[in-house]
């Protein structure tokens, strides 16, 4: 087959790009290794910040943007810094008019797939590409099929095969940090078992050095209702439940051996042991989570690379700037890539792709560095540094000017 633009990978960034291109009438095809749209029914909440929201709105048709709004959670976005005994160190308030959304990763992908039935090819496991004399690229897939494309976009995640062939020197490395995450169900009964702050918004828990905990609600109880829901929106909401995502991280050596082979129930028990002296409400988050939702998340990061010569092959999202989840910005950076690349592909020239890559490298790798720094601080063994950070947070809580400057 032949297509003008081929997108390898049907994740958040690749599908957002495809929505934007398809809406402009561009000949685009997405090649996704999953066999069906329902193969990837797993994952946690995604925080969409104002930047990510702008990118989505630019790329989605208006009806689909409204569907996105109707399927998001709208709980509080004020960010709390707490001790392991739930002492409040600082609460960073978010402006009420800022566009912050909590969305199920599963639901967001379903929204992004809507209307792309003729664009996304499932069951297409990408293997390699070949450059042709006429400037086109031939893509090869595991089932023996091929596709000739004028422009190829690698959106195939942190283990990107496109990147490995195109930029073999671009590395992705293990940070030495391990995280276990799970979902505490939010129901009328369970809300009464925990402190309100845990369900009111995201929180960073600062226990003794060597460990860190993050938790954030995905609360659909307050999802947008004023605009009314279509049948499609209602179906998406049926698969969208309320919960608090929690994640406990530490350096790999602080966890017992064999973690990778543990089922969810054993992972939950392991984390319960690590937090045994923490506030009972934090222990409940872990202990009352369904073990099927508890999983191991090794933390990896890309290594920033110098500029490369632009061509008709390019990359977006985790395929080029994979980052740790500690700042919760990976999906938003991928969406920003998608909107920027969509605009650059209006003329489809190598020069326009080069301009996209120049800007993407700047903000993308800056996010990688910031995210890695946050991850290292999250599990730092440095007692004085942890104490100093807590003291700074308490000071910022007393002086609004310092708080606003530090967390602008």
C-alpha positions, 0 to 999 in steps of 0.5 A: 500500500502507499500513504503520504504520512505513516505513523508507527504506534497508536498511543496517545501522541500518535493518535492525537497527531493522526486526528489533527492530520485526518481533520485536515484531509491529509492522507495518513495511516497509523500502524498499531501492533495491538490486534484490536482497539480493546487489547490495551484495556489497562493503565492508570489516570493521565493528568492533562495540564493546560498545555496538553489540553490546548494540544488536544483541542487543536487536533480534535474535531469539536464534537470529539473535544466535547466527548473528551470533556464529558469523560474526564474527572474534575476533582480538585487540582490543588497540589499537597505536600504531606508527611507520611503521618499526613501532616500538611507541609504546603498546599499549592493552589491551582487557579480555578480557571486553569484547564486541568483534567484527570482522564483514564488512559483507557478512555483517552485512547478510546476517544482518540481512536474515534473516527479513525476506523479507516486510518488505524491499521491494527495487528501491524507489528513494525519491524524495520524501514528501507530508504528508497531512491525516490526519497520515499520509505518502505516500512516492513511489518511482521506479517510480511506486508509493506507500506511505502510512505513519503513521511514516517513518524515514529510514535512507538514508545520508549522501546521505539524500533524506529528510533533504534534504527534511525538514531541508534545512539539515542539511549534509554536507560534504567534509573535504578528506581523502582515504583509499585503502583495501584488503584484505591477504589473511590466509593461512598463507603471508601471515601469515609475511610481516608482523610479528605485531602487524599481524595481532594487532589494530587499529593506528594508524600515525603516520608523518611529518606529513601522512599517517596509516595505519590497519590492522585484521585481520578474522580468521575463523580463530578464529570462535566454534566452541563453539556449532556452526554451522547450515547458514545460518551455514556458508553465511555463513562461506563468503563471509567470508574473513580479511584485514587492512584498511588505509587510508592518508589525507592531505589531498587535495592530497598525492595526485596529480590524477585519483585518482577515475578511477584503477582499483584497480591504479593506486590501489595503485601510488600508495599504494605510492609514498607509503609507499616509505620505510616499514617493508617489512611495511607496504609489503607490506600495500599491495603484496600486496593484490588491486587489486579490493579497493583503493578511494578513500574521500573523507572527509565529515562532517555538520554538527551542527544545532540541535533541530528540532520532532519529528514522525512523520518521523525519521532515524537513522544516517548520514542525520542524523549522518554521520561520518568513519571515523577512530574506527570508530564510525559503525556502532555509533552507527547500531545504538545509534540503532536500538535506542533508536528501536525502544524509542521506537516502542513507543507511536509518539507524536510525544513519544516520537520527540522524546525519541529525537531529543533523546538521539540528537542529543546522543551522535550529534553528539558522535561526529561532532565527535570523529570529525572531530577524529580525522580532522584529527589523522590527517593533520595537517601540524603537525610539533610536534603529531605529535611531541608526541603521540608523546611523550605515547604513550611516556609513557603506555606507561611509566605505567599510571595515565596510560594508563588515564585517557587511554584509558578 
